Amino acid sequence: QVQLVESGGGLVQTGGSLRLSCAASGSSFTINTMGWYRQAPGKQRELVATISRGGSTNYADFVAGRFSISRDNAKNTMYLQMDSLKPADTAVYYCNAGIITAVSYTDYWGKGTLVRVSS
């Protein structure tokens, strides 16, 4: 079974930085597009950024150049570098990946990592 595990969340001050990681584990799989989503209390889950296997990226408007998504296909790992953080960025951040196996093409989700930005 393929699993996605996020790490790197924590508490930072306004203007600080964090780098989130998402590692995929398992055997006999290929990862297509990956992405980061976030969900703040009382709000629906929203897209933060996506990245194709070839490295093409897409960002939500609210990122405004502050975040950068990347991936290392050899390590089956995706990253989100977050700079100039502000309280509005406080949310649980989730890793998403389209994973191909011998029997399926499945949209996988990690369990999330909490990012909290203090005023």
DRENDO-1510 file (C-alpha; in Angstrom, 1 decimal, always signed):
<recs>
REC; n; res; u; v; w
REC; 1; GLN; +0.0; +0.0; +0.0 .
REC; 2; VAL; +1.2; +3.5; -0.8 .
REC; 3; GLN; +1.3; +6.1; +1.9 .
REC; 4; LEU; +2.0; +9.8; +2.0 .
REC; 5; VAL; +3.6; +11.3; +5.1 .
REC; 6; GLU; +3.9; +15.1; +5.7 .
REC; 7; SER; +6.5; +16.7; +8.0 .
REC; 8; GLY; +7.9; +20.1; +8.8 .
REC; 9; GLY; +5.0; +21.9; +10.3 .
REC; 10; GLY; +5.3; +24.0; +13.5 .
REC; 11; LEU; +4.8; +27.3; +15.1 .
REC; 12; VAL; +6.6; +30.4; +13.7 .
REC; 13; GLN; +6.3; +34.2; +14.0 .
REC; 14; THR; +4.9; +36.4; +11.4 .
REC; 15; GLY; +7.5; +36.8; +8.6 .
REC; 16; GLY; +9.1; +33.5; +9.4 .
REC; 17; SER; +9.7; +30.5; +7.2 .
REC; 18; LEU; +9.0; +26.8; +7.1 .
REC; 19; ARG; +9.7; +24.0; +4.7 .
REC; 20; LEU; +7.2; +21.2; +4.5 .
REC; 21; SER; +8.0; +17.7; +3.1 .
REC; 22; CYS; +5.8; +14.9; +1.8 .
REC; 23; ALA; +7.4; +11.5; +1.4 .
REC; 24; ALA; +5.7; +8.7; -0.5 .
REC; 25; SER; +6.4; +5.1; +0.5 .
REC; 26; GLY; +5.5; +1.7; -1.0 .
REC; 27; SER; +6.6; -0.4; -3.9 .
REC; 28; SER; +5.9; -0.6; -7.7 .
REC; 29; PHE; +4.3; +2.9; -8.1 .
REC; 30; THR; +4.7; +6.0; -10.1 .
REC; 31; ILE; +3.7; +9.5; -8.9 .
REC; 32; ASN; +2.1; +11.8; -11.4 .
REC; 33; THR; +1.0; +15.3; -10.3 .
REC; 34; MET; +1.4; +16.3; -6.6 .
REC; 35; GLY; +0.1; +19.2; -4.7 .
REC; 36; TRP; -0.3; +20.9; -1.3 .
REC; 37; TYR; -3.7; +21.9; +0.1 .
REC; 38; ARG; -4.6; +23.5; +3.3 .
REC; 39; GLN; -7.6; +23.8; +5.6 .
REC; 40; ALA; -8.1; +26.5; +8.3 .
REC; 41; PRO; -10.7; +26.1; +11.1 .
REC; 42; GLY; -14.2; +26.7; +9.8 .
REC; 43; LYS; -13.1; +26.8; +6.1 .
REC; 44; GLN; -13.1; +24.3; +3.3 .
REC; 45; ARG; -9.9; +22.7; +2.0 .
REC; 46; GLU; -8.2; +24.9; -0.6 .
REC; 47; LEU; -5.4; +24.4; -3.1 .
REC; 48; VAL; -2.0; +25.9; -2.3 .
REC; 49; ALA; +0.2; +24.7; -5.2 .
REC; 50; THR; +0.6; +21.8; -7.6 .
REC; 51; ILE; +3.6; +20.4; -9.5 .
REC; 52; SER; +3.6; +18.0; -12.4 .
REC; 53; ARG; +6.1; +15.1; -12.7 .
REC; 54; GLY; +8.0; +17.2; -15.2 .
REC; 55; GLY; +8.1; +20.2; -12.8 .
REC; 56; SER; +5.4; +22.5; -14.1 .
REC; 57; THR; +3.9; +24.5; -11.2 .
REC; 58; ASN; +0.7; +26.2; -10.4 .
REC; 59; TYR; +0.0; +28.4; -7.4 .
REC; 60; ALA; -3.0; +29.9; -5.6 .
REC; 61; ASP; -3.3; +33.6; -5.9 .
REC; 62; PHE; -2.9; +34.1; -2.1 .
REC; 63; VAL; +0.7; +32.7; -2.3 .
REC; 64; ALA; +1.8; +35.9; -4.1 .
REC; 65; GLY; +5.4; +34.7; -4.6 .
REC; 66; ARG; +5.9; +33.7; -1.0 .
REC; 67; PHE; +5.8; +29.9; -1.5 .
REC; 68; SER; +7.7; +27.6; -3.7 .
REC; 69; ILE; +6.8; +24.0; -4.5 .
REC; 70; SER; +9.4; +21.4; -5.7 .
REC; 71; ARG; +9.9; +17.7; -5.9 .
REC; 72; ASP; +12.6; +15.0; -6.1 .
REC; 73; ASN; +11.3; +12.2; -8.2 .
REC; 74; ALA; +14.2; +9.9; -7.3 .
REC; 75; LYS; +13.3; +10.2; -3.6 .
REC; 76; ASN; +9.5; +10.3; -4.2 .
REC; 77; THR; +9.4; +13.4; -2.1 .
REC; 78; MET; +7.7; +16.8; -2.5 .
REC; 79; TYR; +8.5; +20.1; -0.7 .
REC; 80; LEU; +6.8; +23.4; +0.0 .
REC; 81; GLN; +9.1; +26.3; +1.0 .
REC; 82; MET; +7.1; +28.9; +2.8 .
REC; 83; ASP; +8.5; +32.4; +3.4 .
REC; 84; SER; +7.0; +35.6; +4.7 .
REC; 85; LEU; +4.4; +33.7; +6.7 .
REC; 86; LYS; +1.4; +35.5; +8.1 .
REC; 87; PRO; -1.4; +34.5; +10.5 .
REC; 88; ALA; -3.7; +33.9; +7.6 .
REC; 89; ASP; -1.5; +31.0; +6.6 .
REC; 90; THR; -2.4; +29.1; +9.8 .
REC; 91; ALA; -3.9; +25.8; +8.7 .
REC; 92; VAL; -3.4; +22.1; +8.4 .
REC; 93; TYR; -1.4; +21.5; +5.3 .
REC; 94; TYR; -2.1; +18.3; +3.3 .
REC; 95; CYS; -0.1; +16.4; +0.7 .
REC; 96; ASN; -1.9; +15.1; -2.4 .
REC; 97; ALA; -0.6; +12.8; -5.1 .
REC; 98; GLY; -1.9; +11.0; -8.1 .
REC; 99; ILE; -0.4; +7.5; -7.8 .
REC; 100; ILE; -0.2; +4.9; -10.5 .
REC; 101; THR; +0.1; +1.2; -9.7 .
REC; 102; ALA; -0.4; -2.0; -11.6 .
REC; 103; VAL; -4.1; -2.0; -10.8 .
REC; 104; SER; -5.1; +1.6; -10.2 .
REC; 105; TYR; -4.7; +5.4; -10.7 .
REC; 106; THR; -5.6; +6.8; -7.2 .
REC; 107; ASP; -5.7; +10.2; -5.6 .
REC; 108; TYR; -3.9; +9.9; -2.3 .
REC; 109; TRP; -3.9; +12.2; +0.7 .
REC; 110; GLY; -1.6; +12.5; +3.7 .
REC; 111; LYS; -2.8; +13.0; +7.2 .
REC; 112; GLY; -1.6; +16.6; +7.3 .
REC; 113; THR; +0.9; +18.8; +9.2 .
REC; 114; LEU; -0.1; +21.8; +11.3 .
REC; 115; VAL; +1.3; +25.2; +10.5 .
REC; 116; ARG; +0.6; +28.0; +13.0 .
REC; 117; VAL; +1.8; +31.6; +12.5 .
REC; 118; SER; +1.6; +33.9; +15.5 .
REC; 119; SER; +0.8; +37.6; +15.3 .
</recs>
